[in-house]
Amino acid sequence: MYSSIQKICDELVNSFDTIPEQRKNLLLKISKYIQTKKEADEVIKLIYVCTHNSRRSHFGQIWAAVAASYYGIENVKTYSGGTEATAFNINAINALKRMGFVMESNNQDINPVYTVQFSENESTICFSKVYNNEANPQEHFAAIMTCSDAEENCPFIPGVELRIGTTYDDPKAFDNTPLQDAKYEERSLQIAQETLFVFSNIR
């Protein structure tokens, strides 16, 4: 794992006591799902869902992959999707770059596909898509809803085994303001902390 990302993880695992107990109880439901799949020796598939699949859901996909690697949990596949496709937001991309992720795109103008690398040999593929896109699993997965709008507008997701809402405030509210970069980093780190907490409970 790249040293800058390793350092972020090392710092965040020492801050779990700042997560409210009610929130921890919610996150532990994801831990239980992962633990059950691990004990059954099945592939663990997690889809992070938000309306436009442009910010929070990508943070979820990426940090969950990092958290699985950090704790050495194998057979974890992370994905993201939305209720509509847009593009991976540039402010979210830049926040991740500042944290040490190496990101390369296929240079398509409208909706580029990004390879997001967090170690010399570990990466995940990100692009905006609807949650049931063929790039995502169609059955035997958990859907983690990262925004209330997606939670309300996805009344039914076929093939899901666990659906859970872990909503986050949208950093989009701070676009083109002096707080923009700080708020994107804040949201990224919150999602990083919570995905690390989830995987810290896997045995």
N, C-alpha and C positions, 0 to 999 in steps of 0.2 A: 504494500500500500504506500502511496506517495506520502512523504514525511509530513507535509502540511495537513493532509487529511487525517493521517494517523494522530497528529497532535490535537486536532479538533475533537476527534473521537475520545481520546484520552481525557480531555478536559470535560467533555459533556457527561461521561459516565460518572464523574464525581459530582454531578449536579442533579442527580435523580431525585434528591430530597426536595427540590424546588417544584416538582410536578405535583399538583394537587391530588389527594387520595382518590377523589371521585374520578379524575382523569386516569389515574393509574388503573383503577378497576375496569374502566372501559378498555384500555390498552391491553390489559391482561387477557381479555377475550380473544384478541388476535394471537397472543402468545400461546394460549391453550389450543387454538386451531393449528398453529405451526407445530406445536409439540405432538399433537395427535397424528399429524401427517408424517412427522419425522419417525415416530414410533412404528408407524405402519410401513415405513420405508417407501413412502410415496413422494413424488415431486411436489414441492411446496410452491404454489402459484398464487401470487398476490397482485391484484390490479388496483391501482390508485385512481379514483375517478373524481373529476371536477368538470364543471360545465364546458369550458373551452379547451381543456387539456393543454394548457399553456404555461401554468405557473406551479400551483401547489401540488397538482397530481404528478408533475415531473419531479418536483422535489421529493415526493414520496417514493416514486419508483427508484430514483437514484440513491437516496439515503438508505432505503431498505436493502438494496444490493450491497451497499457499503457495510451496513450493520451485520448482515449475514456473513460477509467476509471477515469482519472484525472479530466476530465470535466463533468463526470456524464452522458455521452451520452450512452443510452441503445440500445440494439439490434444491436450491431456492431460485426461483425465476420471478423477476419483478417486471411489472408492466404498468401502463397507464392508458387512460382513455377519457373521453368526455361525452356529453350529450350532443356535441357538435364538434367538428374539426376546424381549427384555426391555424395556429403556428406556435411553436415553442417561443415564448416571449423573450426578447433580447435582454430585458432587464434581469430576468431569471437566469439566463445564460451567463450574463456578465457577473452576477453574484456568485455563481458556481465557479467561474474561472478565477475570481479573486480568492476563492477558498482552496484552489489548487487542482481543480479538475482540468483535464486536458480534453478539449472538445473540438471535433472535426465534423464538418458537414459535407453533404454531397452537392452543395452550392445551388440547389434549387431555390428559386426566388420566393415562391409563395409559401411552401411548407417543407423546409429542408429536413432531411433525416440526419440526426447527429449521433455520432459515436462518442459516448461520454466515458472517459477512461479515468479510473481512480487508482490503478497500479500498473505496473509494466505489462501485466497479462490479464487484467480484469477490466471489463467495461460493460456498459449497457447501451442499448439503442433507443433513442428518443425521437419521436415526431408526433405531431398532433393528429389524433384520430378519434373516432367514436369508440365507445367502450367495447362494442362487439365486432370491431375490425378483425379481419382474418389474422392479423399479426398477434392478436391476443388469444388466450385460451378460451375455448367455448364451453368447457365444463370442468368441474372439480377445481374450483378456485375460490379465493376470498376476494370480495370487493370492499375496498376501504374508501368511503366517501369523504373527500377532503373539503367539500363545500356544501353549504345548506341548500343551494340552488340545485345542485346535482342530486342531492338526497331527495328533494321534492319532485324533481322531474324525471327520475328513474324509478317509477313505481314497481317495475319488475325487471330483473336481470336474469335471463335464462342461463342455466348451468351453474349458478352460484351456490356454494355450500355455506358460506358465511358472508353476510352483508352487515357492515357496521359503519356508523357515522362518526368520524373523528374530525369534525369541521375545524377549519382554521380561518382567521381573518385574511382577507385578500390584500396582498401588497399593492395590487393595481390602484387602490385608492390613493396611493402616494406617487403615482407616475407623474413625472415632470414637476416635482416639488423638490425642495432642498433635502427632504427626508427619504427620497426614493431609494438610494443605494442602501442606506441603513435599514430600512424596513424590509427590503428584499432579503438582506442578510439575516435579519432577525427571524423572518419566517422560515428561511432555509434551516437555520440553527434549531428552531423549535421543532421542526419536523425531524431533523437529524437526531435530536435528543430523544424524541418519543419513539422513533424506530429503533434506536439503540436500546432503549428501555425494554421494548417488546422482545428483542432478541436476547437480551441479558437474562431473561427468564426461561430460556430453553436449555434443557439438560440432555 
